[in-house]
Amino acid sequence: MIDVLAAVAVVISGVLAALAGLALLRFPDAVTRLHASAKSATIGLIAATLAAALEVETIGAGVLLILVAGLLYLSSPIASSLLARAAYHDSETELFLPGRNDLATTPITAQPTSPGERPGQASLLIGWLFIVWLALFASPSAGVLIGALAVGIGVSLALPGFRPRWPRGLLRPIAVLRFFAVLMRSLVLANISVARAVIDRRPLQPAIVRIPLRVTTPTETTLLANSVTFTPGSVAIELSSRDLFVHVLDLRDEAVLRAEIDRLETSIIAAFGTRRERSILNSDG
């Protein structure tokens, strides 16, 4: 059974890589190509990594490979959003936006900072870098562990501004599982949609759509933007005070797009939201 699952993951990886290569030739500009090259290929790489995790002989190696897949999920969407944002604001980069562009008509205001903002925690940054270092070397040897600790402490001392804050919300394990189920559903549907757009060679209708946010904490906002960007067919391209601007590869039905993002946002609030957000969510439901 494990061999069958690993084989399926490898096949998915190969198909997504092939579609990403075809999309580079098919799509008209830098941002639309980013939907395939930076995301479908990344999902394919994650699938291949999970296949390797299923086939390794030791539990420790499997855990490290799963950790690598998790790090790809956290890092790839951020890189994709930054590249898309840079391409949009670069006057020398030609963009194919024949239709709607909410970003062009909306002034961008920075997210407000609340007075008395909580200081970042060194332990969080050290722990995060410790995990990343282990994933990079894929070895729990003494030298790697000591190096991971040294790097975490050194970066935390040298760059205190990068220390993250503890989330305000309380994690709910069952709701977290529901969130990942919603994300997997979005991934499957979005990959099918993007594959159809590549294979059918239908004219694309790229657009930038403004999505009002209900999430209020940096943790939830980042997680939502990552999830939107990780889903093929949409890239979080800009963040305003209470709005997320999403570049959509092929906007056919805005109601469907908003429903998918609303479903992701609702599951994030249920899993990571503050008590106030959850109470509002429960009253609306």
Buried (B, 14 or more C-beta within 10 A) or exposed (E): EEEEEBEEBBEBBEBBBBBBBBBBEBBBBBBBBBBBBBBBBBBBBBBBBBBBBBBEEEEEBBBBBBBBBBBBBBEBBBEBBEBBBEBBEEEEEEBEBEEBBBBEEBEEEEEEEEEEEEEBBBEBBBBBBBBBBBBEBEEEEEEBBEBBBEBBBEBBEEEEEEBBBEBBBEEBEEBBEBBEEBBEBBBEBBBEBBBEBBEEEEEBBBBBBBBEBBBBBEBBBBBBBBBBBBBBBBBBBBBBEBBBBBBBBBBEEEEEBBEBBEBBBBBBBBBBBBEEBBEBBEEEE
